[in-house]
Amino acid sequence: MARKTAAEAARTRRTILQAAGDLFSREGVSDTTLEQIARQANVTRGAIYWHFKGKQDLLDTLFNEQRLPLEVDVPQSLDFSSGWQRLHDDLVATISGETSRCLSEIMLYQGAYGADPAAHQRRFTQVRQSLLCHLQVLLERAVARAELPTALDIPGVVAFFRLSITGLLYECLQDKQNPLEAVSSTLAVLKHVVNAPPRHLLLKAP
């Protein structure tokens, strides 16, 4: 049998990763077997072992090679309203896109237990830190441009945002009915908070 070309091998590798991501997110990592992945990808177990060391390597590769929309840098030229809309769109894409939703479900809902139980937590922490960094930069620029109150307690807002968005992601990934409405309503409330912050989110005068 003729050897596969580099392009064919790359396609097989992508197919295996896609099958693994789908099964990990739907069934959970611990309940997914290499046999199931091979059947869904329409390859042999040998083909999986040609590209990956095993299930943990598949999981690590999914986490290391795929970026979520929330991890893409926001252009510095955006004003606050445009940057906030970009944040909204990235959240929707994260929970609605086929590949990004699978990855999010593995991190936040299905978990990585049964393989390395810390792997999904490390990946989730990486995503959350990227999101919070983007938010902080967006708020700092908006305050500097007088688009938001100059006394806004940015660290306080970021902490509040972290709790809100983490909860939003969990809920949207479990309830697939209308994620767009959930994201839009949550971000509308958060935007109102930063535009007209309550006292506890304002810096105290020296």
Beta strands, then each sheet from edge to edge (+ up, - down):
end
